[in-house]
Amino acid sequence: MKIVYSPKCLAYEEIGHPESPARASEVYEFLKEKKFKFIKPEPAKEKDLLLVHSQRLIDQVKNEKFFDPDTPKINGIFNYALISAGGAIKAMTLALSGEKAFSLIRPPGHHAGRDYLGGFCYFNNIAVAVAKALTKVNRVAVLDIDCHHGNGSEDIFLGKANVFFASLHQSPLYPGTGLKSSFNCLNFPLPSGTKENDYLRILDLALEKISDFSPNLLAVSAGFDGYKNDPLTTFGLEIDSFQKIGQKISQLNLPTFAVLEGGYSKELPLCFYNFLIGLEKLG
């Protein structure tokens, strides 16, 4: 398992905001002790972003001419967002070369749509990587296991025959979308308090549909806010639930990469590590 990481993603912060540098740094330090290998990405280029985003949104972020109550206007955020998108691209490239890879870089991305940002996200990292992958392969599946619906990813991929999107998320919860399935986008809105057994049962259904799609590549929007003590959500997953989730994903036997989305508890490093162990079939 290769971990794509850049210490540059720690260089910005909005005091008091849950999407903090500690999310990435604490996972990095934990994995470093476990002797994981780290690879530095190159920043994405603007032409990469244009595969899924409008020029208007790119210019808004570049010029810091936007307002969203959850998504801070930080000096230089455009460059940090480019690094995060570049991390997803690097992880995708590694996956296509036969490696499993995880991009441990912030900011997250799955709430950014074609023409909008929001929910701590500026550009949709996984969507950029998937769009680039589709220049090399025919079909890509996106599995979103963040506790919040990946509304931006659905906005970008809805109706695209070469992408299958599946999301398991809490409802009601921000952003309030993902209540029904449409075309190539399969949504599983789950109630507050959902625990491991029910979650894994629904995950099996999603993975079955992904298998039926026969993708050449699997991209995972990996959020860890389904953990029972996460401060922003009310699911009931345990730390070792993420190992079981990773194991089930690995059973698809597909080239696979993942990117960090949410997860705001103190146990994020343990949740992250358990997911990697499951994904590597070491559990």
Backbone as CSV, one residue per row, in Angstrom:
resi,resn,N_x,N_y,N_z,CA_x,CA_y,CA_z,C_x,C_y,C_z
1,MET,0.848,-1.196,0.000,0.000,0.000,0.000,0.877,1.237,0.000
2,LYS,0.706,2.076,-1.001,1.440,3.338,-1.085,0.549,4.465,-0.546
3,ILE,1.145,5.351,0.271,0.424,6.500,0.809,0.960,7.756,0.143
4,VAL,0.085,8.447,-0.554,0.467,9.711,-1.191,0.287,10.820,-0.158
5,TYR,1.347,11.593,0.057,1.308,12.579,1.140,2.241,13.744,0.822
6,SER,1.823,14.931,1.207,2.670,16.113,1.115,2.518,16.939,2.391
7,PRO,3.625,17.258,3.070,3.520,18.089,4.270,2.980,19.484,3.973
8,LYS,2.947,19.871,2.703,2.403,21.182,2.341,0.922,21.288,2.697
9,CYS,0.248,20.147,2.801,-1.184,20.196,3.106,-1.446,20.571,4.558
10,LEU,-0.384,20.685,5.356,-0.528,21.086,6.758,-0.359,22.587,6.947
11,ALA,-0.046,23.300,5.874,0.409,24.686,5.996,-0.725,25.705,6.110
12,TYR,-1.961,25.270,6.034,-3.066,26.229,6.162,-4.011,25.757,7.256
13,GLU,-4.688,26.722,7.870,-5.597,26.381,8.967,-6.566,27.518,9.225
14,GLU,-7.786,27.167,9.529,-8.785,28.103,10.027,-9.020,27.719,11.483
15,ILE,-8.637,28.577,12.401,-8.694,28.252,13.822,-10.118,27.845,14.219
16,GLY,-10.232,26.705,14.875,-11.526,26.223,15.331,-12.295,25.406,14.315
17,HIS,-11.790,25.327,13.092,-12.489,24.580,12.038,-12.169,23.094,12.191
18,PRO,-13.171,22.223,12.067,-12.912,20.785,12.258,-11.994,20.183,11.199
19,GLU,-11.946,20.773,10.016,-11.072,20.265,8.964,-9.692,20.894,9.185
20,SER,-8.929,20.321,10.100,-7.688,20.918,10.584,-6.467,20.157,10.094
21,PRO,-5.273,20.766,10.168,-4.038,20.057,9.784,-3.809,18.784,10.584
22,ALA,-4.281,18.749,11.840,-4.059,17.578,12.686,-4.666,16.319,12.079
23,ARG,-5.735,16.469,11.294,-6.343,15.292,10.671,-5.309,14.521,9.853
24,ALA,-4.550,15.232,9.038,-3.559,14.577,8.184,-2.274,14.265,8.933
25,SER,-1.817,15.197,9.771,-0.519,15.003,10.429,-0.536,13.830,11.406
26,GLU,-1.632,13.660,12.130,-1.704,12.572,13.099,-1.780,11.207,12.419
27,VAL,-2.493,11.148,11.290,-2.512,9.894,10.538,-1.122,9.607,9.965
28,TYR,-0.482,10.646,9.435,0.872,10.486,8.880,1.834,9.937,9.925
29,GLU,1.844,10.519,11.114,2.764,10.072,12.158,2.474,8.636,12.569
30,PHE,1.192,8.281,12.621,0.810,6.917,12.986,1.302,5.926,11.934
31,LEU,1.082,6.247,10.659,1.485,5.343,9.586,3.003,5.283,9.439
32,LYS,3.656,6.391,9.749,5.118,6.415,9.698,5.697,5.399,10.685
33,GLU,5.116,5.330,11.864,5.550,4.344,12.862,5.304,2.908,12.386
34,LYS,4.294,2.742,11.537,3.972,1.415,11.013,4.770,1.078,9.752
35,LYS,5.694,1.961,9.382,6.623,1.733,8.265,5.948,1.742,6.895
36,PHE,4.867,2.506,6.767,4.268,2.672,5.442,5.175,3.529,4.565
37,LYS,5.073,3.338,3.256,5.858,4.119,2.302,5.040,5.316,1.824
38,PHE,5.706,6.462,1.752,5.035,7.703,1.365,5.600,8.218,0.045
39,ILE,4.696,8.732,-0.777,5.070,9.260,-2.083,4.519,10.675,-2.207
40,LYS,5.361,11.602,-2.659,4.923,12.984,-2.829,4.286,13.178,-4.205
41,PRO,3.170,13.891,-4.246,2.520,14.147,-5.539,3.008,15.450,-6.162
42,GLU,2.697,15.609,-7.418,2.820,16.898,-8.087,1.463,17.599,-8.016
43,PRO,1.437,18.918,-7.906,0.136,19.606,-7.921,-0.601,19.353,-9.232
44,ALA,-1.912,19.290,-9.153,-2.710,19.201,-10.376,-2.529,20.468,-11.186
45,LYS,-2.787,20.355,-12.463,-2.745,21.519,-13.347,-4.178,22.007,-13.597
46,GLU,-4.270,23.245,-14.012,-5.600,23.805,-14.241,-6.367,22.999,-15.292
47,LYS,-5.663,22.486,-16.280,-6.333,21.683,-17.312,-6.921,20.401,-16.721
48,ASP,-6.312,19.898,-15.647,-6.880,18.735,-14.961,-8.209,19.097,-14.311
49,LEU,-8.243,20.243,-13.638,-9.474,20.685,-12.990,-10.591,20.900,-14.004
50,LEU,-10.222,21.391,-15.187,-11.222,21.686,-16.210,-11.904,20.431,-16.757
51,LEU,-11.369,19.269,-16.455,-12.030,18.037,-16.861,-13.362,17.861,-16.150
52,VAL,-13.498,18.466,-14.951,-14.729,18.276,-14.177,-15.325,19.577,-13.643
53,HIS,-14.558,20.661,-13.664,-15.034,21.923,-13.091,-15.118,23.022,-14.144
54,SER,-15.966,24.001,-13.860,-16.086,25.154,-14.753,-14.928,26.121,-14.523
55,GLN,-14.638,26.891,-15.557,-13.612,27.924,-15.420,-14.027,28.937,-14.362
56,ARG,-15.315,29.176,-14.239,-15.811,30.145,-13.261,-15.436,29.732,-11.842
57,LEU,-15.642,28.459,-11.504,-15.292,27.999,-10.168,-13.780,28.068,-9.946
58,ILE,-13.023,27.646,-10.925,-11.561,27.691,-10.800,-11.091,29.110,-10.525
59,ASP,-11.646,30.055,-11.258,-11.255,31.464,-11.072,-11.683,31.975,-9.697
60,GLN,-12.845,31.555,-9.236,-13.304,31.982,-7.905,-12.332,31.540,-6.821
61,VAL,-11.889,30.293,-6.891,-10.961,29.784,-5.880,-9.589,30.435,-6.050
62,LYS,-9.142,30.562,-7.286,-7.827,31.150,-7.549,-7.760,32.586,-7.043
63,ASN,-8.819,33.335,-7.259,-8.844,34.752,-6.868,-9.437,34.975,-5.485
64,GLU,-9.822,33.873,-4.827,-10.417,33.924,-3.488,-11.636,34.848,-3.461
65,LYS,-12.472,34.686,-4.481,-13.696,35.478,-4.622,-14.908,34.570,-4.450
66,PHE,-15.047,34.004,-3.267,-16.168,33.116,-3.008,-16.568,33.264,-1.546
67,PHE,-17.778,32.782,-1.235,-18.214,32.735,0.161,-18.998,31.458,0.388
68,ASP,-18.605,30.711,1.397,-19.353,29.557,1.875,-19.104,29.475,3.372
69,PRO,-20.149,29.373,4.188,-19.950,29.426,5.641,-19.097,28.289,6.196
70,ASP,-19.033,27.162,5.484,-18.265,26.006,5.963,-16.879,25.897,5.329
71,THR,-16.641,26.659,4.277,-15.452,26.466,3.441,-14.635,27.754,3.448
72,PRO,-13.607,27.829,4.295,-12.915,29.096,4.555,-12.200,29.673,3.334
73,LYS,-12.216,30.994,3.269,-11.453,31.713,2.260,-10.059,31.974,2.840
74,ILE,-9.124,31.098,2.523,-7.782,31.121,3.113,-6.779,31.590,2.071
75,ASN,-5.846,32.421,2.487,-4.818,32.916,1.574,-4.037,31.752,0.967
76,GLY,-4.024,31.687,-0.349,-3.293,30.636,-1.039,-4.021,29.312,-1.142
77,ILE,-5.324,29.286,-0.850,-6.045,28.017,-0.829,-6.038,27.332,-2.191
78,PHE,-5.959,28.104,-3.269,-5.918,27.515,-4.609,-4.741,26.553,-4.740
79,ASN,-3.584,26.954,-4.250,-2.398,26.104,-4.363,-2.505,24.856,-3.496
80,TYR,-3.085,25.003,-2.312,-3.281,23.823,-1.463,-4.272,22.854,-2.114
81,ALA,-5.317,23.400,-2.726,-6.310,22.555,-3.390,-5.706,21.839,-4.596
82,LEU,-4.775,22.485,-5.277,-4.090,21.835,-6.396,-3.268,20.643,-5.921
83,ILE,-2.634,20.777,-4.760,-1.846,19.671,-4.213,-2.755,18.494,-3.876
84,SER,-3.916,18.786,-3.293,-4.840,17.715,-2.927,-5.365,16.992,-4.168
85,ALA,-5.721,17.741,-5.195,-6.163,17.112,-6.444,-5.023,16.318,-7.077
86,GLY,-3.813,16.856,-6.979,-2.653,16.139,-7.504,-2.396,14.840,-6.764
87,GLY,-2.684,14.829,-5.460,-2.540,13.605,-4.682,-3.475,12.520,-5.166
88,ALA,-4.710,12.901,-5.475,-5.674,11.931,-5.993,-5.222,11.399,-7.351
89,ILE,-4.693,12.279,-8.185,-4.196,11.847,-9.498,-3.046,10.855,-9.338
90,LYS,-2.137,11.152,-8.414,-1.000,10.253,-8.183,-1.468,8.895,-7.685
91,ALA,-2.422,8.890,-6.751,-2.952,7.623,-6.240,-3.609,6.825,-7.357
92,MET,-4.341,7.496,-8.229,-4.976,6.827,-9.367,-3.922,6.217,-10.288
93,THR,-2.873,6.971,-10.559,-1.805,6.480,-11.440,-1.141,5.236,-10.854
94,LEU,-0.918,5.255,-9.545,-0.337,4.091,-8.883,-1.262,2.881,-8.990
95,ALA,-2.558,3.115,-8.830,-3.525,2.018,-8.914,-3.516,1.381,-10.301
96,LEU,-3.428,2.194,-11.335,-3.415,1.663,-12.695,-2.116,0.933,-13.017
97,SER,-1.093,1.191,-12.221,0.182,0.485,-12.425,0.287,-0.762,-11.552
98,GLY,-0.802,-1.088,-10.843,-0.830,-2.318,-10.073,-0.671,-2.172,-8.573
99,GLU,-0.547,-0.939,-8.077,-0.405,-0.695,-6.641,-1.746,-0.242,-6.066
100,LYS,-1.996,-0.600,-4.809,-3.090,0.044,-4.093,-2.538,1.304,-3.443
101,ALA,-3.299,2.381,-3.501,-2.775,3.665,-3.034,-3.860,4.479,-2.365
102,PHE,-3.452,5.303,-1.401,-4.367,6.176,-0.660,-3.746,7.564,-0.595
103,SER,-4.506,8.564,-0.998,-4.040,9.941,-0.918,-4.448,10.553,0.415
104,LEU,-3.460,10.749,1.264,-3.656,11.330,2.596,-3.338,12.818,2.522
105,ILE,-4.193,13.559,1.852,-3.959,14.992,1.652,-5.280,15.735,1.827
106,ARG,-5.235,16.894,2.388,-6.371,17.780,2.534,-6.137,19.023,1.680
107,PRO,-7.190,19.769,1.312,-8.593,19.636,1.687,-9.288,18.468,0.983
108,PRO,-10.425,18.006,1.574,-11.233,16.974,0.924,-11.922,17.530,-0.312
109,GLY,-12.766,16.707,-0.973,-13.279,17.191,-2.247,-14.690,16.806,-2.646
110,HIS,-15.325,15.819,-2.004,-16.520,15.240,-2.623,-17.764,16.116,-2.566
111,HIS,-17.709,17.259,-1.864,-18.845,18.190,-1.879,-18.702,19.266,-2.954
112,ALA,-17.592,19.293,-3.669,-17.401,20.279,-4.733,-18.001,19.752,-6.031
113,GLY,-18.959,20.500,-6.575,-19.596,20.116,-7.823,-18.941,20.792,-9.010
114,ARG,-19.544,20.624,-10.163,-18.948,21.187,-11.375,-18.748,22.697,-11.252
115,ASP,-19.725,23.372,-10.664,-19.671,24.840,-10.653,-19.824,25.409,-9.245
116,TYR,-19.560,24.610,-8.219,-19.694,25.123,-6.852,-18.751,24.392,-5.907
117,LEU,-18.400,25.092,-4.825,-17.640,24.489,-3.741,-18.546,24.395,-2.516
118,GLY,-18.025,23.835,-1.429,-18.824,23.752,-0.207,-18.396,22.589,0.658
119,GLY,-18.858,22.604,1.904,-18.621,21.491,2.801,-17.155,21.159,3.010
120,PHE,-16.319,22.185,3.157,-14.874,22.051,3.378,-14.120,21.732,2.091
121,CYS,-14.810,21.653,0.944,-14.209,21.186,-0.313,-14.151,22.316,-1.348
122,TYR,-13.027,22.406,-2.040,-12.830,23.443,-3.065,-12.916,22.847,-4.463
123,PHE,-12.144,21.792,-4.716,-12.214,21.047,-5.972,-12.436,19.570,-5.642
124,ASN,-13.062,18.859,-6.569,-13.416,17.468,-6.316,-12.246,16.570,-6.720
125,ASN,-11.409,16.265,-5.740,-10.167,15.540,-6.000,-10.404,14.207,-6.699
126,ILE,-11.338,13.429,-6.168,-11.552,12.102,-6.741,-12.142,12.187,-8.137
127,ALA,-12.977,13.193,-8.379,-13.571,13.353,-9.709,-12.508,13.723,-10.734
128,VAL,-11.580,14.580,-10.346,-10.477,14.950,-11.244,-9.676,13.704,-11.604
129,ALA,-9.351,12.895,-10.605,-8.563,11.682,-10.851,-9.317,10.693,-11.729
130,VAL,-10.608,10.542,-11.484,-11.417,9.624,-12.288,-11.485,10.097,-13.735
131,ALA,-11.675,11.386,-13.934,-11.735,11.925,-15.296,-10.435,11.666,-16.048
132,LYS,-9.312,11.819,-15.360,-8.029,11.521,-16.001,-7.877,10.021,-16.269
133,ALA,-8.375,9.205,-15.358,-8.295,7.758,-15.564,-9.069,7.328,-16.797
134,LEU,-10.161,8.025,-17.078,-11.008,7.648,-18.206,-10.365,7.947,-19.556
135,THR,-9.215,8.578,-19.558,-8.444,8.711,-20.801,-7.626,7.439,-21.056
136,LYS,-7.591,6.531,-20.045,-6.790,5.302,-20.157,-7.621,4.031,-20.038
137,VAL,-8.754,4.102,-19.344,-9.610,2.933,-19.156,-11.034,3.274,-19.573
138,ASN,-11.866,2.246,-19.684,-13.221,2.448,-20.211,-14.252,2.811,-19.154
139,ARG,-14.140,2.195,-17.958,-15.173,2.374,-16.941,-14.537,2.488,-15.565
140,VAL,-15.060,3.409,-14.768,-14.577,3.597,-13.398,-15.774,3.631,-12.458
141,ALA,-15.652,2.943,-11.333,-16.663,3.013,-10.283,-16.140,3.872,-9.142
142,VAL,-17.020,4.665,-8.560,-16.693,5.498,-7.406,-17.558,5.047,-6.244
143,LEU,-16.914,4.663,-5.158,-17.626,4.275,-3.935,-17.355,5.330,-2.873
144,ASP,-18.408,5.949,-2.376,-18.286,7.004,-1.377,-18.784,6.469,-0.038
145,ILE,-17.847,6.285,0.918,-18.217,5.763,2.232,-18.169,6.839,3.307
146,ASP,-18.053,8.092,2.897,-18.144,9.186,3.862,-19.561,9.234,4.428
147,CYS,-19.689,9.696,5.667,-21.007,9.738,6.308,-21.909,10.819,5.689
148,HIS,-21.300,11.766,4.991,-22.055,12.798,4.275,-22.143,12.422,2.792
149,HIS,-23.272,12.677,2.178,-23.440,12.359,0.763,-22.471,13.163,-0.102
150,GLY,-21.877,12.472,-1.074,-20.971,13.149,-2.003,-21.732,13.846,-3.110
151,ASN,-22.402,14.929,-2.746,-23.259,15.632,-3.697,-22.485,16.191,-4.883
152,GLY,-21.245,16.629,-4.641,-20.440,17.163,-5.730,-20.069,16.089,-6.735
153,SER,-19.725,14.920,-6.243,-19.380,13.815,-7.141,-20.589,13.402,-7.968
154,GLU,-21.760,13.352,-7.334,-22.966,13.013,-8.090,-23.269,14.078,-9.134
155,ASP,-23.103,15.331,-8.780,-23.345,16.427,-9.719,-22.460,16.281,-10.956
156,ILE,-21.220,15.889,-10.748,-20.267,15.775,-11.854,-20.521,14.533,-12.701
157,PHE,-20.878,13.417,-12.073,-20.938,12.147,-12.789,-22.334,11.701,-13.208
158,LEU,-23.372,12.362,-12.709,-24.740,11.930,-13.025,-24.956,11.836,-14.538
159,GLY,-25.420,10.663,-14.985,-25.741,10.474,-16.395,-24.575,10.050,-17.268
160,LYS,-23.408,9.887,-16.700,-22.233,9.480,-17.479,-22.156,7.952,-17.499
161,ALA,-22.277,7.371,-18.676,-22.382,5.924,-18.797,-21.100,5.196,-18.418
162,ASN,-19.968,5.892,-18.434,-18.695,5.221,-18.137,-18.271,5.360,-16.674
163,VAL,-19.152,5.925,-15.833,-18.885,6.049,-14.393,-20.094,5.531,-13.625
164,PHE,-19.821,4.736,-12.598,-20.875,4.296,-11.682,-20.539,4.848,-10.307
165,PHE,-21.503,5.534,-9.695,-21.291,6.171,-8.391,-22.224,5.539,-7.372
166,ALA,-21.666,5.106,-6.238,-22.466,4.540,-5.148,-22.073,5.203,-3.841
167,SER,-23.053,5.604,-3.048,-22.789,6.326,-1.806,-23.625,5.760,-0.668
168,LEU,-22.956,5.489,0.461,-23.626,5.151,1.719,-23.447,6.338,2.642
169,HIS,-24.536,6.915,3.142,-24.418,8.135,3.925,-25.582,8.278,4.897
170,GLN,-25.353,9.082,5.914,-26.392,9.346,6.912,-27.409,10.335,6.362
171,SER,-28.669,10.091,6.682,-29.734,11.015,6.285,-30.834,11.002,7.351
172,PRO,-31.273,12.172,7.825,-30.877,13.503,7.371,-29.520,13.943,7.916
173,LEU,-28.809,14.678,7.099,-27.497,15.218,7.440,-27.054,16.101,6.282
174,TYR,-26.149,17.032,6.569,-25.574,17.841,5.489,-25.050,16.923,4.389
175,PRO,-25.236,17.224,3.114,-25.856,18.422,2.537,-27.339,18.251,2.221
176,GLY,-27.940,17.152,2.697,-29.372,16.952,2.491,-29.726,16.323,1.164
177,THR,-28.728,15.870,0.417,-28.954,15.255,-0.893,-28.795,13.737,-0.782
178,GLY,-28.851,13.060,-1.919,-28.652,11.618,-1.942,-29.812,10.830,-1.372
179,LEU,-31.027,11.356,-1.510,-32.193,10.691,-0.945,-32.735,9.600,-1.852
180,LYS,-32.375,9.653,-3.130,-32.838,8.632,-4.073,-31.749,8.386,-5.113
181,SER,-31.896,7.280,-5.811,-30.940,6.917,-6.856,-31.441,7.396,-8.206
182,SER,-30.506,7.779,-9.082,-30.868,8.242,-10.411,-29.826,7.771,-11.414
183,PHE,-30.287,7.140,-12.480,-29.415,6.711,-13.573,-28.227,5.901,-13.040
184,ASN,-27.029,6.427,-13.182,-25.807,5.721,-12.791,-25.374,6.028,-11.366
185,CYS,-26.191,6.740,-10.621,-25.838,7.129,-9.248,-26.749,6.408,-8.257
186,LEU,-26.136,5.525,-7.470,-26.873,4.692,-6.524,-26.662,5.221,-5.116
187,ASN,-27.744,5.625,-4.456,-27.652,6.219,-3.130,-28.324,5.357,-2.072
188,PHE,-27.642,5.234,-0.932,-28.179,4.511,0.212,-28.219,5.448,1.416
189,PRO,-29.296,6.244,1.557,-29.425,7.083,2.749,-29.769,6.222,3.959
190,LEU,-28.975,6.312,5.012,-29.116,5.456,6.186,-29.412,6.302,7.419
191,PRO,-30.191,5.786,8.361,-30.601,6.603,9.505,-29.495,6.800,10.532
192,SER,-29.652,7.835,11.318,-28.782,8.062,12.470,-28.743,6.814,13.333
193,GLY,-27.550,6.495,13.844,-27.406,5.334,14.706,-27.130,4.035,13.980
194,THR,-27.012,4.087,12.640,-26.718,2.866,11.882,-25.439,2.218,12.389
195,LYS,-25.528,0.932,12.711,-24.387,0.204,13.257,-23.791,-0.742,12.210
196,GLU,-22.732,-1.419,12.639,-21.903,-2.183,11.705,-22.685,-3.201,10.876
197,ASN,-23.513,-4.022,11.519,-24.188,-5.095,10.787,-25.038,-4.561,9.649
198,ASP,-25.837,-3.543,9.932,-26.690,-2.962,8.894,-25.852,-2.268,7.827
199,TYR,-24.802,-1.576,8.260,-23.949,-0.874,7.300,-23.293,-1.858,6.334
200,LEU,-22.728,-2.933,6.868,-22.035,-3.902,6.021,-23.001,-4.621,5.088
201,ARG,-24.224,-4.806,5.541,-25.234,-5.430,4.675,-25.525,-4.549,3.466
202,ILE,-25.660,-3.250,3.705,-25.909,-2.321,2.609,-24.667,-2.177,1.727
203,LEU,-23.493,-2.190,2.356,-22.254,-2.127,1.580,-22.162,-3.301,0.611
204,ASP,-22.568,-4.475,1.050,-22.560,-5.642,0.166,-23.424,-5.394,-1.073
205,LEU,-24.575,-4.749,-0.882,-25.449,-4.439,-2.020,-24.759,-3.487,-2.987
206,ALA,-24.111,-2.461,-2.435,-23.408,-1.494,-3.283,-22.272,-2.160,-4.043
207,LEU,-21.522,-3.014,-3.371,-20.392,-3.688,-4.015,-20.865,-4.665,-5.084
208,GLU,-22.009,-5.269,-4.860,-22.572,-6.163,-5.876,-22.902,-5.388,-7.147
209,LYS,-23.487,-4.191,-6.983,-23.814,-3.356,-8.137,-22.545,-2.878,-8.846
210,ILE,-21.519,-2.563,-8.056,-20.239,-2.163,-8.660,-19.652,-3.320,-9.456
211,SER,-19.704,-4.513,-8.910,-19.208,-5.692,-9.616,-19.959,-5.911,-10.932
212,ASP,-21.272,-5.721,-10.897,-22.088,-5.872,-12.108,-21.684,-4.864,-13.188
213,PHE,-21.210,-3.696,-12.764,-20.796,-2.644,-13.697,-19.487,-3.011,-14.399
214,SER,-18.718,-3.921,-13.823,-17.430,-4.383,-14.364,-16.473,-3.240,-14.669
215,PRO,-16.148,-2.431,-13.647,-15.238,-1.312,-13.893,-13.793,-1.784,-14.051
216,ASN,-12.999,-0.966,-14.710,-11.560,-1.219,-14.822,-10.796,-0.673,-13.635
217,LEU,-11.452,0.174,-12.843,-10.802,0.861,-11.726,-11.859,1.225,-10.696
218,LEU,-11.478,1.132,-9.420,-12.363,1.550,-8.327,-11.726,2.712,-7.586
219,ALA,-12.486,3.783,-7.434,-12.053,4.959,-6.682,-12.915,5.075,-5.434
220,VAL,-12.273,5.216,-4.269,-13.007,5.244,-3.004,-12.868,6.614,-2.345
221,SER,-13.990,7.291,-2.165,-14.030,8.493,-1.333,-14.138,8.014,0.106
222,ALA,-12.995,8.007,0.792,-12.910,7.367,2.105,-13.062,8.396,3.218
223,GLY,-14.261,8.457,3.758,-14.508,9.250,4.950,-14.585,8.328,6.149
224,PHE,-14.132,8.815,7.284,-14.122,8.006,8.502,-15.021,8.614,9.577
225,ASP,-15.969,9.429,9.132,-16.891,10.076,10.054,-18.096,9.199,10.377
226,GLY,-18.101,7.953,9.882,-19.114,6.996,10.317,-18.774,6.382,11.663
227,TYR,-17.574,6.692,12.166,-17.160,6.187,13.476,-18.074,6.757,14.571
228,LYS,-18.383,5.945,15.557,-19.420,6.279,16.534,-19.137,7.532,17.352
229,ASN,-17.859,7.911,17.513,-17.530,9.087,18.321,-17.182,10.311,17.484
230,ASP,-17.484,10.265,16.192,-17.206,11.438,15.369,-18.098,12.603,15.820
231,PRO,-17.539,13.808,15.961,-18.322,14.926,16.488,-19.337,15.525,15.516
232,LEU,-19.250,15.176,14.232,-20.134,15.800,13.239,-21.264,14.889,12.767
233,THR,-21.265,13.619,13.206,-22.239,12.664,12.691,-22.737,11.768,13.825
234,THR,-23.696,10.902,13.497,-24.254,10.023,14.538,-24.450,8.595,14.038
235,PHE,-23.532,8.098,13.214,-23.496,6.673,12.898,-22.917,5.915,14.089
236,GLY,-22.924,4.588,14.003,-22.460,3.783,15.128,-21.371,2.794,14.774
237,LEU,-20.508,3.114,13.789,-19.445,2.186,13.412,-18.334,2.163,14.460
238,GLU,-17.721,1.002,14.607,-16.580,0.831,15.504,-15.288,1.034,14.724
239,ILE,-14.172,1.113,15.450,-12.882,1.270,14.782,-12.609,0.098,13.851
240,ASP,-12.855,-1.128,14.323,-12.551,-2.282,13.476,-13.597,-2.502,12.381
241,SER,-14.672,-1.714,12.401,-15.622,-1.766,11.285,-14.932,-1.368,9.987
242,PHE,-13.972,-0.459,10.088,-13.311,0.024,8.878,-12.398,-1.031,8.269
243,GLN,-11.871,-1.927,9.106,-11.113,-3.048,8.562,-12.036,-3.957,7.757
244,LYS,-13.236,-4.195,8.268,-14.196,-5.043,7.564,-14.648,-4.379,6.273
245,ILE,-14.813,-3.064,6.303,-15.170,-2.333,5.080,-14.061,-2.484,4.044
246,GLY,-12.821,-2.286,4.471,-11.691,-2.434,3.557,-11.598,-3.836,2.982
247,GLN,-11.826,-4.846,3.817,-11.774,-6.233,3.350,-12.823,-6.496,2.278
248,LYS,-14.033,-5.997,2.497,-15.095,-6.210,1.521,-14.765,-5.532,0.192
249,ILE,-14.207,-4.338,0.258,-13.812,-3.643,-0.966,-12.720,-4.424,-1.692
250,SER,-11.769,-4.965,-0.931,-10.657,-5.697,-1.544,-11.129,-6.952,-2.266
251,GLN,-12.251,-7.506,-1.828,-12.758,-8.731,-2.437,-13.248,-8.531,-3.867
252,LEU,-13.406,-7.285,-4.296,-13.745,-7.019,-5.696,-12.570,-7.318,-6.615
253,ASN,-11.358,-7.351,-6.037,-10.144,-7.621,-6.819,-9.996,-6.674,-8.007
254,LEU,-10.193,-5.399,-7.733,-10.053,-4.370,-8.749,-8.859,-3.478,-8.445
255,PRO,-8.222,-2.915,-9.466,-7.281,-1.826,-9.201,-8.005,-0.749,-8.398
256,THR,-7.445,-0.355,-7.268,-8.172,0.493,-6.321,-7.287,1.598,-5.769
257,PHE,-7.867,2.795,-5.702,-7.220,3.881,-4.967,-8.275,4.593,-4.130
258,ALA,-7.815,5.287,-3.102,-8.733,5.998,-2.203,-8.184,7.382,-1.914
259,VAL,-9.078,8.279,-1.556,-8.688,9.626,-1.141,-9.393,9.949,0.168
260,LEU,-8.754,10.770,0.977,-9.321,11.158,2.267,-10.429,12.183,2.077
261,GLU,-11.575,11.892,2.657,-12.674,12.864,2.715,-12.827,13.308,4.168
262,GLY,-13.895,12.884,4.857,-14.129,13.327,6.223,-13.553,12.392,7.266
263,GLY,-13.862,12.723,8.521,-13.351,11.989,9.674,-12.704,12.962,10.633
264,TYR,-13.342,13.193,11.790,-12.936,14.314,12.648,-12.738,13.911,14.107
265,SER,-12.741,12.611,14.370,-12.562,12.152,15.744,-11.081,11.998,16.071
266,LYS,-10.781,11.859,17.364,-9.404,11.635,17.799,-8.903,10.254,17.358
267,GLU,-9.827,9.369,17.042,-9.458,8.015,16.632,-9.265,7.883,15.126
268,LEU,-9.218,9.011,14.407,-9.054,8.952,12.956,-7.852,8.099,12.537
269,PRO,-6.667,8.242,13.154,-5.541,7.391,12.725,-5.832,5.900,12.829
270,LEU,-6.530,5.484,13.882,-6.849,4.069,14.043,-7.879,3.602,13.014
271,CYS,-8.879,4.437,12.758,-9.872,4.099,11.740,-9.208,3.974,10.369
272,PHE,-8.352,4.932,10.069,-7.632,4.957,8.798,-6.781,3.700,8.649
273,TYR,-6.002,3.386,9.686,-5.106,2.236,9.663,-5.887,0.935,9.491
274,ASN,-6.997,0.792,10.190,-7.809,-0.405,10.057,-8.346,-0.563,8.640
275,PHE,-8.737,0.532,8.024,-9.205,0.478,6.637,-8.088,-0.019,5.717
276,LEU,-6.878,0.496,5.909,-5.757,0.072,5.072,-5.459,-1.406,5.257
277,ILE,-5.485,-1.872,6.491,-5.232,-3.285,6.760,-6.251,-4.163,6.043
278,GLY,-7.519,-3.755,6.106,-8.557,-4.515,5.410,-8.365,-4.480,3.904
279,LEU,-8.032,-3.301,3.377,-7.862,-3.148,1.938,-6.690,-3.962,1.421
280,GLU,-5.684,-4.130,2.259,-4.508,-4.915,1.867,-4.673,-6.406,2.146
281,LYS,-5.853,-6.775,2.656,-6.151,-8.183,2.953,-5.181,-8.768,3.976
282,LEU,-4.788,-7.948,4.932,-3.868,-8.414,5.958,-4.578,-8.807,7.244
283,GLY,-5.876,-8.503,7.322,-6.596,-8.791,8.549,-7.022,-10.244,8.644
